[in-house]
Amino acid sequence: MQWVIMTLMFLVTCVCPCVLADDHYAAKNGQTPQSPYTNWTSAALNIQDAVNAATTNDTVWVGAGVYTVPPNATNYIGTNVVFINRPLVLRSSNAVPGDVIIDGQGTNRGVAVYYPYNSTNQIVLDGLTISNCGVISIGGGILFDCPIFSGLAWTGVVQNCRVLNNRVVYGPGTTNAGFYIAEGAYGGGLGSYNRDAFFGLIITNSVFRANVATNAVVDINVSGGTGGGIYCAAKGKCTIAGCQLQNNRAYRGGNAYMDRGIYTTIENSEISGGTAGPVGNQSFGGGIFYANGSVVYRNCLMYGNNGPNSRGAAINNETQWSNTVVELYNCTVVSNFSGGYAIYIRPWARAQNFFPSLHLVNSIVYSNNIDLYLAAGGDGPPDNYSSYATNSCLGSTNSASIMFGATNLLYYKGYSSGTITNDPRFVDFAGNNFRLSRDSPCVNKGFSQPWMTNAVDLDGAKRLRYYTVDMGAYELIFDGTVYRFR
């Protein structure tokens, strides 16, 4: 027994100090600040002081109020209301993001994160509103900077946040502590340029609305104006789940832009009202633009995205260095209008012999200006081209709805069983209620897959509710169940 007691004492004294984390506080309650700000009565007056007092894995709690640039603001690729350079959690005190507002006053960034080290700990932004921010070059509201280091691994997290009315404008590129970005405007709401493949970005239960990435130089050949809501490029993995990307605007990727090997998963999210361009007479990806990256969508709704003469009012995917794949499972892509196509899939240059493919499963692509464009060149696709649709509802399978390169023919290298062209019969098309009516031909016509076992639809209802899955983002719910409207 004495040996057991001594062992426990050793564990308490030697192990616990290595894993325990402290809390620090910032508030606007008229308190008397005293470092290290470990309670509400001695809380910091600004967030930066509390962050500076924190160490790895600590939590900084932020009380209700509006927080602007402090006297000790850090200038890192622009002036920031908050600058974070270590793994920690920055969290609102009451989980109500509308109560904690990080306000850039139109000319400053909200939050910048720079961490050039390897860590299993995450850097978390939780329950905040980041609004009215503006900078040059990258990350109007939020910046995540992961520079190049071999094997570098850490994850940035944005959860339960509202990123609203932020702006990034065209400006010169920058080199700073290993960080480099070319001239342009990247990520009105959030910008991330990550040089290491082990970096991860997780965005959950958050709203990105009315953010803008804009070129001050009106020249179609000038890079910039990309990713109105979110910009993530270079390397790593991005996960977006339970989010709303709404009414963001950029030249390319109105709501979001992903580039250069970013592998993206988007689940249970609404992507709507995004606008691409125009710069000159072209615009690219009113909803989401992908360049050289693969993406998986599950239970997503994409509607009302736009762009004059757009290559992809909802989705634009173009590849230059690899055979990327765009996969849509139980998605609804409807009422996206432009002078072009709702979903636009093409290689940058056929001579490079890289071709993106589109996989549609249990999805509804309907009532768009032109639903799909699958381009692989006028002489047909290569052997490795693998676009297909199965158990999906398309507006048409002829050239009025789907274009294949210069041949104007729908081409599926794979299978297309169970695909229909009937009116999906939404509950209220004019009112943007794209749930299925009881007489919809899409009900119980999907193809069940292993990922659905514990999954939910866009309303949070059980995905395999009635044994056979429906097409589209929503399962039909019979009388007596309450909708959760977005």
Secondary structure as GFF3:
##gff-version 3
##sequence-region A 1 486
A	DSSP	alpha_helix	2	14	.	.	.	ID=ss1
A	DSSP	alpha_helix	16	19	.	.	.	ID=ss2
A	DSSP	beta_strand	23	26	.	.	.	ID=ss3
A	DSSP	three_ten_helix	40	42	.	.	.	ID=ss4
A	DSSP	alpha_helix	47	53	.	.	.	ID=ss5
A	DSSP	beta_strand	59	62	.	.	.	ID=ss6
A	DSSP	beta_strand	65	67	.	.	.	ID=ss7
A	DSSP	beta_strand	74	75	.	.	.	ID=ss8
A	DSSP	beta_strand	79	84	.	.	.	ID=ss9
A	DSSP	beta_strand	89	92	.	.	.	ID=ss10
A	DSSP	three_ten_helix	97	99	.	.	.	ID=ss11
A	DSSP	beta_strand	100	103	.	.	.	ID=ss12
A	DSSP	beta_strand	109	114	.	.	.	ID=ss13
A	DSSP	beta_strand	122	126	.	.	.	ID=ss14
A	DSSP	beta_strand	129	131	.	.	.	ID=ss15
A	DSSP	beta_strand	134	136	.	.	.	ID=ss16
A	DSSP	beta_strand	142	146	.	.	.	ID=ss17
A	DSSP	beta_strand	155	159	.	.	.	ID=ss18
A	DSSP	beta_strand	162	164	.	.	.	ID=ss19
A	DSSP	beta_strand	167	169	.	.	.	ID=ss20
A	DSSP	beta_strand	174	176	.	.	.	ID=ss21
A	DSSP	beta_strand	179	181	.	.	.	ID=ss22
A	DSSP	beta_strand	190	194	.	.	.	ID=ss23
A	DSSP	beta_strand	200	204	.	.	.	ID=ss24
A	DSSP	beta_strand	207	209	.	.	.	ID=ss25
A	DSSP	beta_strand	212	214	.	.	.	ID=ss26
A	DSSP	beta_strand	230	234	.	.	.	ID=ss27
A	DSSP	beta_strand	237	241	.	.	.	ID=ss28
A	DSSP	beta_strand	244	246	.	.	.	ID=ss29
A	DSSP	beta_strand	249	250	.	.	.	ID=ss30
A	DSSP	beta_strand	256	259	.	.	.	ID=ss31
A	DSSP	beta_strand	263	267	.	.	.	ID=ss32
A	DSSP	beta_strand	270	272	.	.	.	ID=ss33
A	DSSP	beta_strand	275	276	.	.	.	ID=ss34
A	DSSP	beta_strand	283	284	.	.	.	ID=ss35
A	DSSP	beta_strand	288	291	.	.	.	ID=ss36
A	DSSP	beta_strand	295	298	.	.	.	ID=ss37
A	DSSP	beta_strand	301	303	.	.	.	ID=ss38
A	DSSP	beta_strand	306	307	.	.	.	ID=ss39
A	DSSP	beta_strand	310	319	.	.	.	ID=ss40
A	DSSP	beta_strand	325	329	.	.	.	ID=ss41
A	DSSP	beta_strand	332	334	.	.	.	ID=ss42
A	DSSP	beta_strand	337	338	.	.	.	ID=ss43
A	DSSP	beta_strand	341	347	.	.	.	ID=ss44
A	DSSP	three_ten_helix	350	352	.	.	.	ID=ss45
A	DSSP	beta_strand	357	361	.	.	.	ID=ss46
A	DSSP	beta_strand	364	366	.	.	.	ID=ss47
A	DSSP	beta_strand	372	374	.	.	.	ID=ss48
A	DSSP	beta_strand	388	390	.	.	.	ID=ss49
A	DSSP	beta_strand	393	394	.	.	.	ID=ss50
A	DSSP	beta_strand	402	404	.	.	.	ID=ss51
A	DSSP	three_ten_helix	405	407	.	.	.	ID=ss52
A	DSSP	beta_strand	426	428	.	.	.	ID=ss53
A	DSSP	beta_strand	433	436	.	.	.	ID=ss54
A	DSSP	three_ten_helix	450	452	.	.	.	ID=ss55
###
